[in-house]
Amino acid sequence: MTTIRTVRALARQVPTDRPEGDGTLAWDRTTLVVALAEAGGRTGTGWTYAPAAAAGFIEETLAAVVTGLPAMDVPRAWTAMVRQVRNAGRPGMAGYALSAVDVALWDLKARLLGVPLADLFGTVRDEVPVYGSGGFTTYPDEVTAERLRHWVHHQGIPRVKIKIGESAGTAEERDLHRVALARRVIGPLAELYVDANGGYTAKQAVRVAARMREHDVRWFEEPVSSDDLAGLRLVRGMVEADVAAGEYGCDLAYFTRMCAAGAVDCLQIDATRCGGYTGWLGAAAVAAGHGIEVSAHCAPNLHVPVAAATAGLRHVEWFHDHARVESALFDGTGEPDGGAVPARPAGLGHGLTFRETAG
């Protein structure tokens, strides 16, 4: 029986290529926390986007309860970690750290078995649909237009998203200007999505949606805070665009409440936050039980294998910032072509190799 020999972690911080921001937050650098699990001469890699302190949490709190367990028994390790973080609090940094280790353990298992993760999970599709994302509120119009043009007209991605809700919803006219700009750039056929990151109130979001109607916006992400389930449900019932939320979910209870409330048309799941691939599969089952599709939030390369295994998948967010960070720190990253990426990247596991000397 092959057992997990070591679990270690490290953090890398990568400056953004220009200032980035959304409706309620701005940043100029992104931190990636990597978990590395070793057994049988193989190393599995997982990661999350979290404060650098999550690396210390992995080594000081999680490694001990995982080390020595059978490398094939990922659910056993996941359960041990969930119990271990009880007093630290599952939502937030502890949950993000747990997610990175879980992904590393699934990657390790696949590498030990000599198969891609897509084969270990089993797939329902040969290609995973994606959408281009990252039209930040901090971008001048020419940069927004260049990003959109690249996704739609060069990469052939038929769906793209920009940020709105600027300055916590106090810049509606600029929001609407940018939506109109986006539609002009991408043309009439590509789907246009917007993300307010919880910047609006519920009735304000309804009014903004009415003014966006002429631009055929199909996806309205976090029109209000994800914590406001009643507000999400109100907006969902009054706008034509699909309402999406869920990216902050760290446990199944969160996703169950959101689905049961009738708050979303599409549930967003982030495997770097919700408990790794194990948590993703559970959340996808919750959504399926409520007849709701799911979409992967950010961390695009990490999500491809598990997204390929999810019957109710709508798409994966090909987020500019994270795609750039992953390409800088990993070998084997993918690139969308015609709105999709292969379900089976080259190589074993998820197909990515972390460059420890990078960053």
FENJO-V263979 format. One record per residue. N is the residue number from 1. RES is the residue in three letters. PSI is psi in radians with two decimals (NA if undefined). OMEGA is omega in radians with two decimals (none if undefined). Layout:
BEGIN
<<N | RES | PSI | OMEGA> <N | RES | PSI | OMEGA>>
END
This chain:
BEGIN
<<1 | MET | 2.19 | 3.13> <2 | THR | 2.19 | -3.13> <3 | THR | 2.75 | 3.12> <4 | ILE | 2.13 | -3.04> <5 | ARG | -0.78 | -3.13> <6 | THR | 2.66 | 2.95> <7 | VAL | 2.16 | 3.10> <8 | ARG | 2.95 | -3.07> <9 | ALA | 2.72 | 3.05> <10 | LEU | 2.84 | -3.11> <11 | ALA | 2.52 | 3.05> <12 | ARG | 2.35 | 3.12> <13 | GLN | 2.24 | -3.08> <14 | VAL | 2.13 | 3.08> <15 | PRO | 2.55 | 3.06> <16 | THR | 2.78 | 3.13> <17 | ASP | -0.28 | 2.97> <18 | ARG | 2.82 | -3.12> <19 | PRO | 2.40 | -3.12> <20 | GLU | 2.59 | 3.13> <21 | GLY | 2.82 | 3.08> <22 | ASP | -2.68 | -3.08> <23 | GLY | -0.45 | -3.00> <24 | THR | 0.11 | -3.10> <25 | LEU | 2.63 | 3.04> <26 | ALA | 2.65 | -3.10> <27 | TRP | 2.78 | 3.11> <28 | ASP | 0.16 | 3.06> <29 | ARG | 2.72 | -3.10> <30 | THR | 2.33 | -3.12> <31 | THR | 2.23 | 3.09> <32 | LEU | 2.22 | 3.07> <33 | VAL | 2.14 | -3.03> <34 | VAL | 2.34 | 3.02> <35 | ALA | 2.35 | -3.13> <36 | LEU | 2.04 | -3.12> <37 | ALA | 2.31 | -3.06> <38 | GLU | 2.41 | 3.05> <39 | ALA | 2.46 | 3.04> <40 | GLY | 0.55 | 3.13> <41 | GLY | 0.12 | 3.11> <42 | ARG | 2.69 | 3.11> <43 | THR | 2.26 | 3.04> <44 | GLY | 2.54 | -3.05> <45 | THR | 2.32 | 3.01> <46 | GLY | 2.86 | 3.12> <47 | TRP | 2.88 | 3.08> <48 | THR | 2.82 | 3.05> <49 | TYR | 1.84 | -2.95> <50 | ALA | 2.94 | 3.02> <51 | PRO | 2.63 | -3.11> <52 | ALA | -0.43 | 3.13> <53 | ALA | -0.36 | 3.11> <54 | ALA | -0.51 | 3.09> <55 | ALA | -0.78 | 3.08> <56 | GLY | -0.65 | 3.13> <57 | PHE | -0.69 | 3.10> <58 | ILE | -0.84 | -3.06> <59 | GLU | -0.59 | -3.05> <60 | GLU | -0.47 | -3.00> <61 | THR | -0.67 | -3.03> <62 | LEU | -0.60 | -3.02> <63 | ALA | -0.71 | -3.04> <64 | ALA | -0.58 | -3.09> <65 | VAL | -0.19 | 3.14> <66 | VAL | -0.66 | -3.11> <67 | THR | 2.31 | 3.13> <68 | GLY | -0.22 | 3.11> <69 | LEU | 2.72 | 3.09> <70 | PRO | 2.29 | -3.09> <71 | ALA | -0.41 | 3.12> <72 | MET | -0.30 | -2.99> <73 | ASP | 1.14 | -3.11> <74 | VAL | -0.72 | 3.11> <75 | PRO | -0.56 | 3.10> <76 | ARG | -0.75 | 3.12> <77 | ALA | -0.72 | 3.13> <78 | TRP | -0.77 | 3.14> <79 | THR | -0.71 | 3.11> <80 | ALA | -0.70 | 3.14> <81 | MET | -0.71 | 3.12> <82 | VAL | -0.74 | 3.10> <83 | ARG | -0.66 | -3.07> <84 | GLN | -0.53 | -3.08> <85 | VAL | 0.15 | -3.06> <86 | ARG | -0.92 | -3.08> <87 | ASN | -0.33 | 3.09> <88 | ALA | -0.40 | -3.12> <89 | GLY | 2.01 | -3.09> <90 | ARG | -0.82 | 3.11> <91 | PRO | 2.50 | 3.11> <92 | GLY | -2.62 | -2.96> <93 | MET | -0.69 | 3.14> <94 | ALA | -0.73 | 3.11> <95 | GLY | -0.62 | 3.11> <96 | TYR | -0.75 | 3.12> <97 | ALA | -0.79 | 3.08> <98 | LEU | -0.71 | -3.12> <99 | SER | -0.76 | 3.13> <100 | ALA | -0.73 | -3.14> <101 | VAL | -0.72 | 3.12> <102 | ASP | -0.79 | 3.11> <103 | VAL | -0.73 | 3.12> <104 | ALA | -0.68 | -3.11> <105 | LEU | -0.66 | 3.06> <106 | TRP | -0.72 | 3.09> <107 | ASP | -0.74 | 3.10> <108 | LEU | -0.81 | -3.14> <109 | LYS | -0.81 | -3.14> <110 | ALA | -0.70 | -3.14> <111 | ARG | -0.65 | 3.08> <112 | LEU | -0.61 | 3.13> <113 | LEU | -0.15 | 3.11> <114 | GLY | 0.60 | -3.11> <115 | VAL | 2.75 | 2.94> <116 | PRO | 2.67 | 3.09> <117 | LEU | -0.59 | 3.13> <118 | ALA | -0.64 | 3.11> <119 | ASP | -0.61 | 3.11> <120 | LEU | -0.78 | 3.12> <121 | PHE | -0.58 | -2.93> <122 | GLY | 2.43 | -3.05> <123 | THR | 2.79 | 3.02> <124 | VAL | 0.02 | -3.12> <125 | ARG | 2.68 | 3.10> <126 | ASP | -0.40 | 3.11> <127 | GLU | 2.60 | -3.14> <128 | VAL | 2.07 | 3.13> <129 | PRO | 2.52 | -3.13> <130 | VAL | 2.86 | 2.93> <131 | TYR | 2.55 | 3.11> <132 | GLY | 2.36 | -3.03> <133 | SER | 2.48 | 3.08> <134 | GLY | 0.37 | 3.08> <135 | GLY | 1.40 | -2.95> <136 | PHE | 2.66 | 3.14> <137 | THR | -0.37 | -3.13> <138 | THR | -0.19 | -3.11> <139 | TYR | 2.41 | 2.91> <140 | PRO | 2.83 | -3.05> <141 | ASP | -0.70 | -3.06> <142 | GLU | -0.58 | 3.11> <143 | VAL | -0.75 | 3.07> <144 | THR | -0.81 | -3.12> <145 | ALA | -0.71 | -3.13> <146 | GLU | -0.76 | 3.12> <147 | ARG | -0.85 | -3.12> <148 | LEU | -0.75 | 3.14> <149 | ARG | -0.72 | -3.13> <150 | HIS | -0.83 | -3.11> <151 | TRP | -0.88 | -2.98> <152 | VAL | -0.84 | -2.97> <153 | HIS | -0.31 | 3.11> <154 | HIS | -0.78 | 3.14> <155 | GLN | -0.22 | 3.12> <156 | GLY | 0.43 | 3.11> <157 | ILE | 2.12 | -3.01> <158 | PRO | 0.24 | -3.14> <159 | ARG | 2.33 | -3.06> <160 | VAL | 2.75 | -3.07> <161 | LYS | 2.45 | 3.01> <162 | ILE | 2.79 | 3.08> <163 | LYS | 2.45 | 2.99> <164 | ILE | -2.88 | -3.09> <165 | GLY | 0.44 | -3.05> <166 | GLU | 2.47 | 3.10> <167 | SER | 0.85 | 3.11> <168 | ALA | 0.70 | 3.03> <169 | GLY | 0.21 | -3.08> <170 | THR | 0.11 | -3.11> <171 | ALA | 0.94 | -3.05> <172 | GLU | -0.70 | -3.08> <173 | GLU | -0.68 | 3.08> <174 | ARG | -0.64 | 3.05> <175 | ASP | -0.86 | -3.09> <176 | LEU | -0.61 | 3.06> <177 | HIS | -0.75 | -3.10> <178 | ARG | -0.60 | 3.07> <179 | VAL | -0.77 | 3.12> <180 | ALA | -0.71 | 3.10> <181 | LEU | -0.81 | -3.13> <182 | ALA | -0.78 | -3.12> <183 | ARG | -0.69 | 3.11> <184 | ARG | -0.71 | -3.08> <185 | VAL | -0.77 | -3.02> <186 | ILE | -0.27 | -3.14> <187 | GLY | -3.14 | -3.00> <188 | PRO | -0.27 | -3.00> <189 | LEU | -0.59 | -3.12> <190 | ALA | 2.55 | 3.08> <191 | GLU | 2.41 | -3.14> <192 | LEU | 2.20 | 3.13> <193 | TYR | 2.67 | 3.03> <194 | VAL | 2.68 | -3.12> <195 | ASP | 2.03 | -3.12> <196 | ALA | -0.11 | -3.14> <197 | ASN | 0.71 | 3.08> <198 | GLY | 0.38 | -3.04> <199 | GLY | -0.30 | -3.07> <200 | TYR | 2.84 | 2.84> <201 | THR | 2.94 | -3.05> <202 | ALA | -0.92 | -3.12> <203 | LYS | -0.60 | 3.07> <204 | GLN | -0.75 | 3.12> <205 | ALA | -0.68 | 3.11> <206 | VAL | -0.74 | 3.13> <207 | ARG | -0.73 | 3.12> <208 | VAL | -0.72 | 3.13> <209 | ALA | -0.66 | 3.13> <210 | ALA | -0.65 | 3.14> <211 | ARG | -0.39 | 3.10> <212 | MET | -0.15 | -3.02> <213 | ARG | -0.64 | -3.12> <214 | GLU | -0.30 | -3.13> <215 | HIS | 0.13 | 3.03> <216 | ASP | 0.94 | 3.07> <217 | VAL | 2.18 | -3.03> <218 | ARG | -0.33 | -2.98> <219 | TRP | 2.16 | 3.14> <220 | PHE | 1.77 | -3.05> <221 | GLU | 2.35 | 3.13> <222 | GLU | 1.03 | 3.06> <223 | PRO | -0.56 | 3.01> <224 | VAL | 3.06 | 3.13> <225 | SER | 2.46 | 3.09> <226 | SER | -0.35 | 3.11> <227 | ASP | -0.28 | -3.09> <228 | ASP | 1.37 | -3.08> <229 | LEU | -0.64 | 3.11> <230 | ALA | -0.69 | 3.11> <231 | GLY | -0.73 | 3.08> <232 | LEU | -0.75 | -3.14> <233 | ARG | -0.69 | 3.12> <234 | LEU | -0.85 | 3.14> <235 | VAL | -0.78 | -3.13> <236 | ARG | -0.67 | -3.11> <237 | GLY | -0.17 | -3.03> <238 | MET | -0.02 | -3.14> <239 | VAL | 2.76 | 3.13> <240 | GLU | -0.57 | -3.14> <241 | ALA | 2.60 | 3.03> <242 | ASP | 2.35 | 3.10> <243 | VAL | 2.30 | -3.10> <244 | ALA | 2.56 | 3.05> <245 | ALA | 3.06 | 3.09> <246 | GLY | -0.08 | -2.99> <247 | GLU | -0.35 | -3.12> <248 | TYR | 0.05 | -3.10> <249 | GLY | 2.30 | 3.14> <250 | CYS | -0.16 | 3.14> <251 | ASP | 2.92 | -3.06> <252 | LEU | -0.52 | 3.13> <253 | ALA | -0.67 | 3.11> <254 | TYR | -0.87 | -3.10> <255 | PHE | -0.61 | 3.11> <256 | THR | -0.78 | 3.12> <257 | ARG | -0.76 | -3.10> <258 | MET | -0.77 | 3.13> <259 | CYS | -0.77 | -3.11> <260 | ALA | -0.48 | -3.14> <261 | ALA | -0.13 | -3.08> <262 | GLY | 0.59 | -2.99> <263 | ALA | -0.35 | -3.02> <264 | VAL | 2.68 | 2.97> <265 | ASP | -0.47 | 3.12> <266 | CYS | 2.27 | -3.10> <267 | LEU | 2.16 | 3.06> <268 | GLN | 2.33 | 3.11> <269 | ILE | 2.41 | 3.10> <270 | ASP | 1.91 | -3.09> <271 | ALA | -0.31 | 3.10> <272 | THR | -0.03 | 3.14> <273 | ARG | -0.58 | -2.91> <274 | CYS | 0.10 | -3.10> <275 | GLY | 0.44 | 3.08> <276 | GLY | -2.76 | 3.12> <277 | TYR | -0.60 | 3.11> <278 | THR | -0.82 | 3.12> <279 | GLY | -0.66 | 3.10> <280 | TRP | -0.86 | -3.09> <281 | LEU | -0.64 | 3.08> <282 | GLY | -0.77 | -3.14> <283 | ALA | -0.69 | 3.11> <284 | ALA | -0.62 | 3.09> <285 | ALA | -0.68 | 3.07> <286 | VAL | -0.82 | 3.14> <287 | ALA | -0.77 | -3.14> <288 | ALA | -0.67 | 3.12> <289 | GLY | -0.36 | 3.10> <290 | HIS | 0.12 | 3.11> <291 | GLY | 0.56 | -3.06> <292 | ILE | 2.36 | 3.04> <293 | GLU | 2.87 | 3.13> <294 | VAL | 2.72 | 3.08> <295 | SER | 2.43 | 3.13> <296 | ALA | 2.26 | -3.14> <297 | HIS | 2.06 | 3.01> <298 | CYS | -2.85 | -3.11> <299 | ALA | 1.03 | -2.90> <300 | PRO | -0.79 | -3.08> <301 | ASN | -0.57 | 3.12> <302 | LEU | -0.60 | -3.02> <303 | HIS | -0.31 | -2.99> <304 | VAL | -0.87 | -3.07> <305 | PRO | -0.75 | -3.09> <306 | VAL | -0.51 | 3.05> <307 | ALA | -0.66 | 3.12> <308 | ALA | -0.39 | -3.10> <309 | ALA | 0.01 | -3.02> <310 | THR | 2.00 | -3.07> <311 | ALA | -0.65 | -3.07> <312 | GLY | 0.38 | -3.12> <313 | LEU | 2.38 | 2.96> <314 | ARG | -0.89 | 3.14> <315 | HIS | 3.04 | 3.07> <316 | VAL | 2.37 | 3.10> <317 | GLU | 1.99 | 3.09> <318 | TRP | 1.43 | -2.98> <319 | PHE | 2.16 | -3.03> <320 | HIS | -0.88 | -3.07> <321 | ASP | -0.86 | -3.08> <322 | HIS | -0.64 | 3.08> <323 | ALA | -0.68 | 3.13> <324 | ARG | -0.76 | 3.12> <325 | VAL | -0.79 | -3.12> <326 | GLU | -0.66 | 3.10> <327 | SER | -0.54 | -3.13> <328 | ALA | -0.50 | -2.99> <329 | LEU | -0.18 | -3.10> <330 | PHE | 2.59 | 2.88> <331 | ASP | 2.53 | 3.06> <332 | GLY | 0.20 | -3.13> <333 | THR | 2.71 | -3.10> <334 | GLY | 3.01 | 3.11> <335 | GLU | 2.18 | -3.12> <336 | PRO | 2.56 | 3.08> <337 | ASP | 1.99 | -3.14> <338 | GLY | 0.45 | 3.07> <339 | GLY | 0.25 | -3.13> <340 | ALA | 2.84 | 3.00> <341 | VAL | 2.70 | 3.13> <342 | PRO | 2.50 | 3.11> <343 | ALA | -0.42 | -3.12> <344 | ARG | 1.56 | 3.05> <345 | PRO | 2.74 | 3.14> <346 | ALA | 2.49 | 3.08> <347 | GLY | 3.11 | -3.13> <348 | LEU | 2.87 | -3.14> <349 | GLY | -2.42 | 3.09> <350 | HIS | -0.05 | 3.03> <351 | GLY | 0.00 | -3.10> <352 | LEU | 2.53 | 3.09> <353 | THR | 2.15 | -3.12> <354 | PHE | 2.30 | 3.07> <355 | ARG | 1.75 | -3.03> <356 | GLU | -0.43 | -3.12> <357 | THR | -0.09 | -3.14> <358 | ALA | 2.78 | 3.04> <359 | GLY | NA | none>>
END
